[in-house]
Amino acid sequence: MAVITKNISLEMKAETDIADITREVQRAVLESKLKNGIVTVFIPGSTGAVSTMEYEPGLLKDIPRALEVIAPSNIDYEHHKTWHDDNGKSHVRSTFIGSSLVIPFIDGELTLGTWQQIVVMNLDTSPRRREVILQIMGEE
């Protein structure tokens, strides 16, 4: 079995910026020349997240609004007391969403649903350069 590692670099805005990386992941799988396998999509850091969603304007508004309910901006986080910063909510949100995905591919094509895209989120209170690591494993 072959293992190929690729990176995607993104400049992201603060406060729940969401970027669709489906095309980049699909391109990396095709360039790998592997036929069947899995691709792991991982974002290092504790204020970023990776998920799938229907990447459309309504959900780009709904997701931040839902995250505000789950981990509100206006509460006192213990994290702030520890580090004297303002991104406790960012860490909580990242923990709930997660930092990785595994997606199978068959005949070089990701097995995503019709309306399912791979997204990266910057949940931090500051803009960030996010590096996404793709590890593609499979057979030729």
GIQUIVEN-V925621 format. One record per residue. N is the residue number from 1. SS is DSSP state (h for helix, s for strand, l for the rest). PHI is phi in whole degrees, 0 to 359 (* if undefined). NEAR is the number of other C-alpha atoms within 12 Angstrom. Layout:
# GIQUIVEN-V925621
n->N ss->SS phi->PHI near->NEAR
n->N ss->SS phi->PHI near->NEAR
This chain:
# GIQUIVEN-V925621
n->1 ss->l phi->* near->13
n->2 ss->s phi->269 near->18
n->3 ss->s phi->230 near->20
n->4 ss->s phi->235 near->25
n->5 ss->s phi->246 near->23
n->6 ss->s phi->227 near->25
n->7 ss->s phi->237 near->23
n->8 ss->s phi->238 near->29
n->9 ss->s phi->246 near->20
n->10 ss->s phi->226 near->25
n->11 ss->s phi->269 near->19
n->12 ss->s phi->234 near->24
n->13 ss->l phi->285 near->21
n->14 ss->l phi->285 near->22
n->15 ss->l phi->63 near->31
n->16 ss->l phi->66 near->39
n->17 ss->s phi->286 near->31
n->18 ss->s phi->237 near->37
n->19 ss->s phi->238 near->34
n->20 ss->s phi->276 near->28
n->21 ss->l phi->245 near->32
n->22 ss->h phi->304 near->32
n->23 ss->h phi->298 near->19
n->24 ss->h phi->295 near->27
n->25 ss->h phi->293 near->41
n->26 ss->h phi->300 near->34
n->27 ss->h phi->299 near->23
n->28 ss->h phi->297 near->31
n->29 ss->h phi->296 near->39
n->30 ss->h phi->297 near->25
n->31 ss->h phi->294 near->18
n->32 ss->h phi->292 near->30
n->33 ss->l phi->66 near->24
n->34 ss->l phi->277 near->30
n->35 ss->l phi->268 near->24
n->36 ss->s phi->228 near->25
n->37 ss->s phi->168 near->30
n->38 ss->s phi->224 near->35
n->39 ss->s phi->238 near->42
n->40 ss->s phi->265 near->33
n->41 ss->s phi->248 near->38
n->42 ss->s phi->227 near->34
n->43 ss->s phi->244 near->33
n->44 ss->l phi->292 near->26
n->45 ss->l phi->110 near->25
n->46 ss->l phi->253 near->27
n->47 ss->l phi->230 near->36
n->48 ss->s phi->245 near->45
n->49 ss->s phi->209 near->37
n->50 ss->s phi->230 near->43
n->51 ss->s phi->203 near->34
n->52 ss->s phi->238 near->32
n->53 ss->s phi->194 near->28
n->54 ss->l phi->278 near->23
n->55 ss->l phi->279 near->25
n->56 ss->l phi->218 near->18
n->57 ss->h phi->305 near->13
n->58 ss->h phi->297 near->12
n->59 ss->h phi->290 near->18
n->60 ss->h phi->296 near->21
n->61 ss->h phi->267 near->17
n->62 ss->h phi->292 near->18
n->63 ss->h phi->299 near->28
n->64 ss->h phi->301 near->27
n->65 ss->h phi->294 near->18
n->66 ss->h phi->294 near->17
n->67 ss->h phi->295 near->27
n->68 ss->h phi->294 near->21
n->69 ss->h phi->286 near->16
n->70 ss->h phi->291 near->20
n->71 ss->l phi->222 near->25
n->72 ss->l phi->297 near->21
n->73 ss->l phi->286 near->27
n->74 ss->l phi->263 near->13
n->75 ss->l phi->249 near->16
n->76 ss->l phi->271 near->17
n->77 ss->l phi->267 near->21
n->78 ss->h phi->300 near->16
n->79 ss->h phi->306 near->17
n->80 ss->h phi->297 near->17
n->81 ss->h phi->291 near->12
n->82 ss->h phi->290 near->12
n->83 ss->h phi->250 near->11
n->84 ss->l phi->57 near->12
n->85 ss->l phi->232 near->18
n->86 ss->l phi->232 near->24
n->87 ss->l phi->246 near->34
n->88 ss->h phi->303 near->29
n->89 ss->h phi->299 near->34
n->90 ss->h phi->297 near->38
n->91 ss->h phi->293 near->33
n->92 ss->h phi->296 near->27
n->93 ss->h phi->299 near->35
n->94 ss->h phi->298 near->32
n->95 ss->h phi->298 near->23
n->96 ss->h phi->290 near->21
n->97 ss->h phi->281 near->31
n->98 ss->l phi->108 near->29
n->99 ss->l phi->249 near->32
n->100 ss->s phi->206 near->30
n->101 ss->s phi->220 near->28
n->102 ss->s phi->236 near->26
n->103 ss->s phi->236 near->34
n->104 ss->s phi->289 near->27
n->105 ss->s phi->226 near->30
n->106 ss->s phi->230 near->23
n->107 ss->l phi->51 near->20
n->108 ss->l phi->78 near->28
n->109 ss->s phi->248 near->27
n->110 ss->s phi->300 near->32
n->111 ss->l phi->264 near->24
n->112 ss->l phi->280 near->24
n->113 ss->l phi->290 near->15
n->114 ss->l phi->306 near->12
n->115 ss->l phi->252 near->13
n->116 ss->l phi->253 near->20
n->117 ss->s phi->240 near->28
n->118 ss->s phi->269 near->36
n->119 ss->s phi->233 near->39
n->120 ss->s phi->246 near->45
n->121 ss->s phi->236 near->49
n->122 ss->s phi->261 near->42
n->123 ss->l phi->261 near->44
n->124 ss->l phi->289 near->32
n->125 ss->l phi->279 near->24
n->126 ss->l phi->235 near->21
n->127 ss->l phi->299 near->20
n->128 ss->s phi->216 near->24
n->129 ss->s phi->272 near->23
n->130 ss->s phi->253 near->34
n->131 ss->s phi->257 near->26
n->132 ss->s phi->248 near->35
n->133 ss->s phi->259 near->30
n->134 ss->s phi->251 near->34
n->135 ss->s phi->241 near->30
n->136 ss->s phi->257 near->39
n->137 ss->s phi->232 near->30
n->138 ss->s phi->174 near->27
n->139 ss->s phi->242 near->21
n->140 ss->l phi->278 near->21
